[in-house]
Amino acid sequence: MTNALQWANSTAVLPLFLRWLPLALIALGSLWLRTHELGQRPMHADEANQGVKLGELLDTGRYAFDPRDHHGPTLYYAALPVAWLRGERSLATLTETTVRLVPAIFGTVAVLLIAALAAPLGRWPSLAAALFFAVSPPVVYYARDFIQETLLLTFVLAVFLSVRTWWRTGLARWAVVAGLCAGLAQATKASAPLFLAIALGALLLTRGDARPASRRPRRDLAAGVLAALATAALLYSSFGTHFAGLRDALGAYAHAATRFGADAAPTGHEKPWLYYLRLFGWWREGGLVWHQVAFSFLAIAGLGAALAQRDRFLRGVALYTVLVVAAFSFFAYKTPWHAIHFVPGLTLLAATTVAALSRLPTGRLLAVAFALITVSTLFQQTGRSSFLRPADQRNPYAYVHSSPDVRKFRPLADAALARAPDQPVRVVAEEYWPLPWYFRGLPRVGFYAAPPDDCDGALIVASLAQAEAVRAKLSHTYRESILGLRPGVLLIVFTPEP
């Protein structure tokens, strides 16, 4: 009898194991793509800024939200346990790998969320959606970048999945989970309400006469809103230790209106409206071809299929995707990391095409062929952008990226301080990030907008604009060399002659 029960249990477990094995393999592959050689690429200026902010939290145990130059606090609080587990408890001990593990982990979770969101398309189309998303070039690249965008995307996807589960089950706890995720999204970046508003608009326009299964939808909605507000307030107030952060969280919108409004001065990030669409097309840059044509073809075909059908889910996905693309294309301010928010909708639409093809006579082979072609081209582009040329200025995702030269500054500073332990290292420049990250943990490092009267030091780094003023204030003899900071920005390094 015991043997029969064991055999029955094993036969029940095996189909379940085989059912979930493909998704598990996709998740493991996703994690590898997002974590392999994380320290290979030099730190972007934005990453370095975030890393120093995290280091201050590690060093002092305090965090205060800054609405002018930083986004929300979730990135830093999420990074704390990762740093602790890796034995890095100060800015001086932080590494590139540790900080980048945070978006990499969230990016892997996002792959699973995409698979769950695509479940109405069928099992294999949902796996195709997860696979497309897992190898998407922009999604992989920015999941290896210590910025807020991947966390924001993951929280927004979690909101969508939780709301859909609440809508179908009517269980109040899912409304609360949706609220928690919405609060986390808001505490990640101030642009979170844009995605939630677009999703709500798409839902209202496509739901028809459908109603949620909840018996008390207003009560559930109130619970979700309270959960969102409480979560965001807890994080922006630094867990009740900095209540001015609540005021600053609201003030971030006024600051954004001043900085990006119609009357604001140019930021240098203004792009034509076709900028994002070009990222999903085909173009040549300095002899290198960048493209996502196969993926875009499947997505456009899926858009047509969604509009031709009466399926509310597909129409909602299509409308949400079109509105997100239109909204970001409308604003003149454009940076490539925003493109990751296009990918979930495009992925679901591409999977819709795969599902439609599989229903044709002998369509399964055709669907598999299209899916494999798409995955292979995406993987090739991901390999080039994230591993082969991650800091190449021809890489569309390596936006105003730091030059590989930035890795040379730390050895120069270490050697200089070893030669002259009582002398400082001075950086005199209008733009110097990510150097504060590379000089972390060093004593006597100063950053100046103009050269001080006493300008001598163990090492002086100056911008081209400040170089002549620096030379005029040096009383010793220095050897000069030039290193790049990022495309178009050079720094002069003054090393004392022995």
NORQUI-V191996 format. One line per field, one symbol per residue. ss: DSSP state (H for helix, E for strand, - for the rest). phi: phi as a letter, one per 20 degrees, with the letter a starting at -180 (. if undefined). burial: # if it has 24 or more other C-alpha atoms within 12 Angstrom, else .. A space follows every 10 residues. Layout:
BEGIN
ss: ???
phi: ???
burial: ???
END
This chain:
BEGIN
ss: -HHHHHHHHH HHHHHHHHHH HHHHHHHHHH HHHHH----- ----HHHHHH HHHHHHHHHH ---------- ---HHHHHHH HHHHH----- HHH--HHHHH HHHHHHHHHH HHHHHHHHHH H-HHHHHHHH HHHH--HHHH HH------HH HHHHHHHHHH HHHHHHHHH- -HHHHHHHHH HHHHHH---- -HHHHHHHHH HHHHHH---- ------HHHH HHHHHHHHHH HHHHHH---- ---HHHHHHH HHHHHHHHHH ---------E ----HHHHH- -EEEE--EEE E-HHHHHHHH HHHHHHHH-- -HHHHHHHHH HHHHHHHHHH --E--HHHHH HHHHHHHHHH HHHHHHHH-- --HHHHHHHH HHHHHHHHHH HHHHHHHH-- ---------- -E-HHHHHHH HHHHHHHHH- ----EEEE-- ----HHHH-- ----EEEE-- --------EE EEEHHHHHHH HH-----EEE EEEEEE--EE EEEEEE--
phi: .fffffffff fffgfffffe ggffffffff ffgedflfef efffgfffff fffffffffd mcccfdfecc efefgffffg fffffemddb gfefcgffff ffffffffff fffffffegf foffffffff fgffdfgfff gefdcecfff fgfffffffg ffffffgeem effffffgfg fffffffebf eggfffffff ffffedfmef cffffcffff ffffffffff ffffffelln dbffffffff ffffffffed ffeffgendf cffegffffd dbbdclnddd abffffffff fffffffeee fffffffffg ffffffffff fffbcfffff fffgffffff ffffffffef glffffffff ffffffffff ffgffecfcf dffeffeefk fffgfffeff gffgfffffc feeeddddaf ccfeggffeg neeldcdceb fffedfafbc dcfffeffff gfdeddeced bdceeagncd cedddgff
burial: .......... .......... ..#..##### #.####.##. ########## ########.. ..#####..# ########## .##....### ########## ########## ########## #.######## ########## ########## ########## #######..# ########## ########## ######.##. .##..##... .#.#..#..# #.##.##### #########. ....##.### .#...#.... .......... ....###.## .........# ########## ######.... .######### #####.###. .######### ########## ########.. ......##.# #..######. #######.## ##.####### ########## .###.##... ..#######. ########## .#.#####.# #...###### ####.##..# #..#...#.. #.####..## ######..
END
